[in-house]
Amino acid sequence: MRTHTVMASPVGDLTLVAEDGALVRLTMDRQKHAPDASDPAELGERDDDGFGVARTQLGEYFAGTRTTFDLPLAPHGDPFKQQVWALLREIPYGETRTYGELARALGDVNLSQAVGSANGRNPIGIIVPCHRVIGSDGSLVGYAGGLDRKRFLLALEEPQAVRDARLF
């Protein structure tokens, strides 16, 4: 059984969808590849009470007091996408990886474009941190939520020492 809730955040409204107690989607308003919000089968019943832990953890993340999430996740996708999304969860808070680095971790540098496609279709944004993937030259590229949001999330995760150094 699917249920959903909508919560406000610094990056706009987030829609969280759970299925049998595990989070299957976290999408932002106006996000590419988001499900049709008017389709009841995609979202299920609204249940604002059933997402307390997820709401709390996301609130802590946006407040800068949480660096990892401890939630049951069940993203739907083919085996390759599942592999990519698992690698995304291994990228530490405050760090980034390139598409090429993820492709090499999968054993084939030629998979960079496929990694990018799987990254762009990540159904559980923020918690599965696809925003931590950047271009090979360090540029911010390809974020389904929009580059302004990617910039915001990366700045939020930037180590305090780096932020302090920018003041001088």
C-alpha positions in Angstrom: 0.0 0.0 0.0 1.3 3.4 -1.0 1.0 6.6 1.1 2.4 10.0 0.7 2.9 13.4 2.4 4.1 16.8 1.3 6.4 18.9 3.4 7.9 22.3 3.0 11.7 22.6 2.8 14.3 25.3 1.9 14.3 23.8 -1.7 10.5 23.9 -2.1 7.8 21.4 -1.4 9.0 17.8 -1.1 6.6 14.9 -1.9 7.5 11.7 0.0 5.9 8.4 -1.1 6.2 5.2 0.9 5.2 1.6 0.0 4.8 -1.0 2.8 6.7 1.2 5.2 9.7 2.0 3.0 10.4 5.3 1.2 10.1 4.8 -2.6 10.1 8.4 -3.7 11.2 11.9 -2.6 10.6 14.4 -5.3 10.7 18.2 -5.4 8.2 20.4 -7.0 8.9 21.1 -10.7 11.4 18.2 -10.8 12.3 16.4 -14.1 11.2 12.7 -14.2 8.7 13.2 -11.3 5.6 11.0 -11.2 2.3 12.4 -12.2 1.0 13.9 -8.9 -2.6 13.7 -10.2 -2.4 9.9 -10.5 -3.6 8.4 -7.3 -1.8 5.1 -8.0 1.6 6.9 -8.0 1.0 8.6 -4.6 -1.5 6.5 -2.7 -3.5 8.0 0.2 -2.3 11.1 1.9 -0.8 10.3 5.3 0.9 13.2 7.0 1.2 11.3 10.3 3.0 8.2 8.9 6.2 10.1 7.8 7.3 11.6 11.2 10.7 10.0 11.2 11.4 11.1 7.6 10.2 14.6 8.2 12.4 14.8 11.4 15.5 13.6 9.6 15.0 15.9 6.6 14.4 18.8 9.0 17.7 18.0 10.8 19.5 17.7 7.5 18.3 21.1 6.4 19.3 22.5 9.8 22.8 21.2 9.3 22.7 18.7 12.2 22.2 15.5 10.3 24.8 14.1 7.8 23.3 10.7 7.2 19.8 9.3 6.9 18.5 6.2 8.7 15.3 5.3 6.8 14.0 2.2 5.1 14.4 2.8 1.3 13.0 0.8 -1.6 13.6 2.7 -4.8 12.1 1.0 -7.9 14.5 0.5 -10.8 16.4 -2.0 -12.9 19.6 -3.7 -11.5 21.9 -1.2 -13.1 20.1 1.8 -11.6 20.0 0.0 -8.2 23.8 -0.3 -8.4 24.3 3.4 -9.2 21.9 4.4 -6.4 23.8 2.2 -4.0 27.0 4.0 -5.0 25.3 7.4 -4.4 24.5 6.4 -0.9 28.2 5.7 -0.3 29.3 9.3 -1.1 30.0 11.0 2.2 28.2 14.2 3.3 30.2 17.2 2.1 32.0 15.3 -0.7 31.4 14.9 -4.4 32.2 12.3 -7.0 32.2 12.5 -10.8 30.2 10.4 -13.2 33.5 8.9 -14.3 34.5 7.9 -10.8 31.2 6.2 -10.3 31.6 4.4 -13.7 35.1 3.2 -12.6 33.6 2.0 -9.3 31.2 -0.1 -11.5 34.2 -1.5 -13.4 33.9 0.3 -16.7 34.8 4.0 -17.3 32.7 3.9 -20.5 29.6 3.7 -18.3 29.7 7.4 -17.4 26.8 8.4 -19.6 24.7 5.4 -18.3 25.6 6.5 -14.7 24.4 10.0 -15.5 21.1 8.7 -16.8 20.6 6.5 -13.7 21.6 9.4 -11.5 19.1 11.7 -13.2 16.3 9.1 -12.5 17.1 8.7 -8.9 13.6 8.5 -7.3 14.7 9.4 -3.8 16.4 12.8 -4.1 18.4 14.3 -1.2 18.4 11.1 0.9 20.0 9.2 -2.0 22.4 12.1 -2.7 22.5 12.4 -6.5 23.3 16.1 -6.0 26.8 15.1 -4.9 27.7 14.0 -8.5 29.5 16.6 -10.6 31.1 16.9 -14.0 34.7 15.7 -14.6 35.8 19.3 -14.6 34.1 20.1 -11.3 31.2 21.8 -12.9 27.6 21.4 -11.6 25.8 19.5 -14.3 22.7 17.5 -14.6 20.3 17.7 -11.6 16.7 16.8 -12.1 15.7 19.3 -9.3 17.5 22.1 -11.1 21.1 23.5 -10.7 20.0 26.2 -8.2 18.9 23.4 -5.8 22.0 21.4 -6.4 24.1 24.5 -5.6 22.1 25.0 -2.4 22.4 21.4 -1.3 26.2 21.3 -1.9 26.6 24.6 -0.1 24.6 23.3 2.8 27.0 20.3 3.1 30.2 22.3 2.6 32.5 21.9 5.6 32.4 24.8 8.0 36.2 25.3 7.7 35.8 25.8 3.9 33.0 28.4 4.5 35.1 30.2 7.1 38.1 30.3 4.8 36.0 32.0 2.1 35.6 34.9 4.5 39.3 35.8 4.3 
